[in-house]
Amino acid sequence: MNRVINSELEHAKLLLGLGQVCTDVLSMHEVVGSSIKEIPFVSERISAGFPSPAQDYVDKLMDMNEHLIRNEAATFIVKVCSLSMINAGIDINDELVVDRSLEAKNNDIVVALIENEFTVKRLKIEGSKIWLKAENPDYQDIYFNEGQKLIVWGVVTFILKNVRKRS
């Protein structure tokens, strides 16, 4: 299992832009920190069942850059274009926050590069055996043959999902 260095990001974006790659990743964008984006944060827990009386106050402001990004220089966002991870809550057009500085561990969801093809899958490690698990039974897991190279591009840390469907 290898990691991708920063200079390979431009090559990867070039592959995606030229349409040479059939992939789970539609597009890739570097995170560029510009200004602080703060939104109101209410610390009171909200029930998903029967509603409780609402509190009409904000405890503090939450900086979304600080909340979503640990290492700005190593963080990027990819847009998903397949259903291979639907059972992990990742749908088509979801955007994934990916941190390249994190060491991938067993059960992490990762963006990987396999033979010039990007994919988003769950990393599985059992002893010396490493494979990528699809979270949809309609998609095959990816197993590696002798000499085949797995490059972990980065570890998915957040899913950005638009839950309000536009008509």
N, C-alpha and C positions, 0 to 999 in steps of 0.2 A: 504494500500500500504506500503510495507516494503522495506528497503534497505539492500543490501548484504554487510556483513563485509569482510575485506580482507582475513581472514582465510578460507572463503567459496570459494575463487578463486581456490584453489587447489582441493577441492571437485568437483567443476564444471568442471575443466579440466579433472579430473579423469572420470567423467560421459561421457564427450565427447570422451575421448580416448578409453573407453571400448565399445563404440558404443551402449550404453544402451539408448541413448536419440535420438528420432526423433525430429529434430529441424530445425530452420532457420539458425542456427549458425554451421558452419562446423568445425572451430577451433578457439582457443583463445590464445592470446599471451600477456604477460606483456610487457610494454614498458620499456626498459632498456637504460637509458641515458649513452652514452659512450663519444662520441666525437661530436663536433659541426659539423653539416652538412649545409654548406652554399652554396647557388646557386645564380647566378646573378639575380637581380630584376630590371626590367625596369618599371618605374612608369607611363610611357605614356600609355594611354588606347588604346586598339587594337580593331578595328572594326571587327564585325563578318560578315559584308557585304562587300562592295567594299573596297579593300585594300588602305591604305594611305601610303605615303612614310615612310619607316622605319627609326627609329633613330638608329644609330650604337654606342650607348653608354649605359653603365650600370650605373644606379643611385647609387646602393648600393648592398651589399650582404645580402641575407635573410637567417637567421638561421631557418631551417625547424623545429628543435626541439622547438624553441621559438614560431614559427608560429602555429604549430599543437597541442602543449602540454601545457596546463595551469598548471596542477598538475601532475608531473611525477609519483608520488607514487600511484595515483589513476587512471592512464590512461592505457588502454590496447587496443588491436586491435582484432577484430573478423572478420572471413571470412564468407561471406554469401553463403548459398547453396539453396536458394529458390527464387521464383519470387513474393513472397507475397508483396513486397514493390516496385515493378517495376515502378509504377506511381509516386513514390517519387524519382526516379532516382537511385534506388538501385537494382543492377542486381546480378545474380549468379557470384561468385568469386570476387565481390567487397570486399574491406576491409574497415571496419568502425572503426574510432577512437572513443573510448568510454571513457567518464570521469565519474568515480564512485562518485566523490565528488560533482557533481552538483545535485541540487534538481530538480527533474523532474516536469515539468509544462505542462499544457494543450497544446496539439499539438506538444510537443517534440517527436522526434523519440527515442525510448528507446530499450534497450536489457532487456528483462524480463525473469524471471524464474517462470514457472507455473507448479506445480506438477512434478518437476524434468525435465522439458522440457524448453529449451531456445527458445525464439522467438524474432524477431525484428518487432516492430509495432509502430504505432503512438498512443501516450497516449491521451485519450480523457477524460476530466473531465467536467461534467455539474452538478453543485450542489453536491449532495452526490453520484451521479452515475459516476462510473469509468469503462472504457472499453478500449480495444486495437483495433485499426482500421487497417485493412489490406489496403494497397494502390494498390490493384489489385482486380477487381470484381470477379475473379475466386477463391478468397480465402475469407473465412468467418472472420468477426470480432469476437473478443473474449470477451464475457460477463461473469461476475462472479456471481455464485450462493452464497447463504448464506453460510458462513464458508469457501469458497474457497479463497485461498491466492494468491495475486499478489505480487511478489517481483521484484521491479525495480532494475536491476543489475547496470545499468548506462545509461547515456544520450549520444546519438550519437552526436558528434560535427563536424566530417568531414567524407566524403566518399572518399576513395582512389580508383580510377577507372583507369584501363589500357584501354585507348581509341584506342590504336594501336593494332589491332587484328593480331595475329601471324598466318601464314599459314602453 
